[in-house]
Amino acid sequence: MLICSIWNNEVYAQLQAIKGETTYPFLLNLPEEEQIDNLPGDKQPVLIFLHGRSLSGTNLDRVKRYGVLYAMNKGQEVPGIVIAPQSRGGWDPDKVIEIVDYAIEHYNADPDRVYICGMSMGGYGTMDVAGKYPDRIAAAVAICGGGSVKYADNLSQVPLWVQHGNRDRAVPMSESKKIVNAIKKADPEADVTLTIIPGGTHGSVERLFHQDEIYEWLFKHTRKGS
């Protein structure tokens, strides 16, 4: 299993703001040199986190308010390269993949271990990226979002874990059910799991980023065909 230290409120000091290199600016957290030395292989896995609508805008610091970076700052262990881009509203799969390509070129990211996760609007964005580029994504987690059924065939090629609270009033859980049903209709053997969280509201499911399960599940996968 990959080894990673706990930062305990020091991760924000390690973040780099990358602006002007890709269409979306992003916050970047790289493993420290001693961590890289203890990880198998030279290339590093990369995890992209896509935020929800409330964090959209031009202040990149906003993406620290919840999700993967926030969880890491509270002590959650996440191995490899972590990238949190910011959009001004909505997610364009092409622009997200642009960041992946940049990371592969500049930070020695492993193209066979690219993972993506997101919440709310970021959940939709996660499904769109995996749906348009199924050959680029090793696994994806979409929380309290949904997806476009036009990508159902492609999404059936990517390991997916979809989670939604049953008390979500902002995005109804029927959105997640709809895309999962479409994927299963496209391929009954697709590796897609839908987890309905009893009592989960649109905001409370953020706690999932502070638990090991989604990271352990994501990082056990390698891109199909590699």
Secondary structure in CASP SS format (residue, H / E / C, confidence):
PFRMAT SS
TARGET T0000
AUTHOR 0000-0000-0000
METHOD secondary structure of the structure
MODEL  1
M C 1.00
L C 1.00
I C 1.00
C C 1.00
S C 1.00
I C 1.00
W C 1.00
N C 1.00
N C 1.00
E C 1.00
V H 1.00
Y H 1.00
A H 1.00
Q H 1.00
L C 1.00
Q E 1.00
A E 1.00
I E 1.00
K C 1.00
G C 1.00
E C 1.00
T C 1.00
T C 1.00
Y C 1.00
P C 1.00
F E 1.00
L E 1.00
L E 1.00
N E 1.00
L C 1.00
P C 1.00
E C 1.00
E H 1.00
E H 1.00
Q H 1.00
I H 1.00
D H 1.00
N C 1.00
L C 1.00
P C 1.00
G C 1.00
D C 1.00
K C 1.00
Q E 1.00
P E 1.00
V E 1.00
L E 1.00
I E 1.00
F E 1.00
L E 1.00
H C 1.00
G C 1.00
R H 1.00
S H 1.00
L H 1.00
S C 1.00
G C 1.00
T C 1.00
N C 1.00
L H 1.00
D H 1.00
R H 1.00
V H 1.00
K H 1.00
R C 1.00
Y C 1.00
G C 1.00
V H 1.00
L H 1.00
Y H 1.00
A H 1.00
M H 1.00
N H 1.00
K C 1.00
G C 1.00
Q C 1.00
E C 1.00
V C 1.00
P C 1.00
G C 1.00
I E 1.00
V E 1.00
I E 1.00
A E 1.00
P E 1.00
Q C 1.00
S C 1.00
R C 1.00
G C 1.00
G C 1.00
W C 1.00
D C 1.00
P H 1.00
D H 1.00
K H 1.00
V H 1.00
I H 1.00
E H 1.00
I H 1.00
V H 1.00
D H 1.00
Y H 1.00
A H 1.00
I H 1.00
E H 1.00
H H 1.00
Y C 1.00
N C 1.00
A E 1.00
D E 1.00
P E 1.00
D E 1.00
R E 1.00
V E 1.00
Y E 1.00
I E 1.00
C E 1.00
G E 1.00
M E 1.00
S C 1.00
M H 1.00
G H 1.00
G H 1.00
Y H 1.00
G H 1.00
T H 1.00
M H 1.00
D H 1.00
V H 1.00
A H 1.00
G H 1.00
K H 1.00
Y C 1.00
P C 1.00
D C 1.00
R C 1.00
I C 1.00
A C 1.00
A E 1.00
A E 1.00
V E 1.00
A E 1.00
I E 1.00
C C 1.00
G C 1.00
G C 1.00
G C 1.00
S C 1.00
V H 1.00
K H 1.00
Y H 1.00
A H 1.00
D H 1.00
N H 1.00
L H 1.00
S C 1.00
Q C 1.00
V C 1.00
P C 1.00
L E 1.00
W E 1.00
V E 1.00
Q E 1.00
H E 1.00
G E 1.00
N C 1.00
R C 1.00
D C 1.00
R C 1.00
A C 1.00
V C 1.00
P C 1.00
M C 1.00
S H 1.00
E H 1.00
S H 1.00
K H 1.00
K H 1.00
I H 1.00
V H 1.00
N H 1.00
A H 1.00
I H 1.00
K H 1.00
K H 1.00
A H 1.00
D C 1.00
P C 1.00
E C 1.00
A C 1.00
D C 1.00
V E 1.00
T E 1.00
L E 1.00
T E 1.00
I E 1.00
I E 1.00
P C 1.00
G C 1.00
G C 1.00
T C 1.00
H C 1.00
G C 1.00
S H 1.00
V H 1.00
E H 1.00
R H 1.00
L H 1.00
F H 1.00
H H 1.00
Q C 1.00
D H 1.00
E H 1.00
I H 1.00
Y H 1.00
E H 1.00
W H 1.00
L H 1.00
F H 1.00
K C 1.00
H C 1.00
T C 1.00
R C 1.00
K C 1.00
G C 1.00
S C 1.00
END
